[in-house]
Amino acid sequence: MRLHLDAEKCQGHNRCYALAPELFDVDDYGQAVLLVEGDLPTELQEKARLVAANCPEFAIKVLED
C-alpha cells in the first residue's frame, strides 16, 4: 500500500496532519507534505485509509498493490 498526495487539490485544511503526523507535515504555506514514500509499514496502513477518507478535497489516495 502506498499514499498519493495531489498537491494541486490540497487546500490546507490540515486534517491529514492532525490525524497522522507520522505520515504528513505542513509546509510554510499551510499545504500538506507527504513524509512517507514507497510502501507503507503495516502499522500505518489503517491511518492512511483514515486520512484519505477525511480529506475534504479528496487530495489523498490510497494505492493498493
C-alpha positions as CSV (number, residue, x, y, z in Angstrom):
1,M,0.0,0.0,0.0
2,R,1.2,3.5,-0.8
3,L,-0.2,7.0,-0.4
4,H,-0.5,9.6,-3.2
5,L,-1.0,13.3,-2.4
6,D,-2.3,15.6,-5.2
7,A,-0.8,18.9,-4.1
8,E,-2.9,20.8,-6.7
9,K,-6.1,19.7,-4.9
10,C,-4.8,20.5,-1.4
11,Q,-6.5,23.5,0.2
12,G,-4.6,23.4,3.5
13,H,-7.3,22.1,5.8
14,N,-4.5,20.0,7.5
15,R,-6.8,17.2,8.7
16,C,-4.1,14.8,7.4
17,Y,-1.5,16.3,9.6
18,A,-3.9,16.4,12.6
19,L,-4.8,12.7,12.1
20,A,-1.4,11.3,11.1
21,P,1.6,13.5,11.8
22,E,3.8,10.4,11.1
23,L,2.6,10.5,7.5
24,F,2.1,14.2,6.8
25,D,3.6,17.6,7.6
26,V,2.7,21.1,6.7
27,D,4.8,23.5,4.6
28,D,5.3,27.2,5.2
29,Y,2.2,27.9,3.2
30,G,-0.1,25.5,5.1
31,Q,-0.1,22.9,2.4
32,A,0.2,19.2,3.1
33,V,3.6,17.4,2.6
34,L,3.7,13.6,2.4
35,L,6.5,12.3,4.6
36,V,6.5,8.6,3.6
37,E,7.3,7.5,0.1
38,G,7.0,3.9,-1.2
39,D,5.3,1.1,0.7
40,L,3.7,2.0,4.0
41,P,4.5,0.0,7.1
42,T,1.6,-2.3,8.1
43,E,1.1,-0.3,11.3
44,L,0.4,2.9,9.4
45,Q,-2.0,1.5,6.8
46,E,-5.2,2.0,8.8
47,K,-4.2,5.6,9.5
48,A,-3.6,6.1,5.7
49,R,-7.1,4.9,5.0
50,L,-8.5,7.2,7.7
51,V,-6.6,10.2,6.4
52,A,-7.7,9.6,2.8
53,A,-11.4,9.3,3.9
54,N,-11.2,12.6,5.9
55,C,-9.6,14.8,3.2
56,P,-12.4,17.2,2.2
57,E,-10.7,17.9,-1.2
58,F,-10.0,14.2,-2.0
59,A,-6.4,15.1,-2.5
60,I,-5.1,11.9,-0.8
61,K,-5.5,8.5,-2.4
62,V,-4.6,5.1,-1.0
63,L,-2.9,3.0,-3.7
64,E,-3.3,-0.7,-3.0
65,D,-0.8,-3.1,-4.5
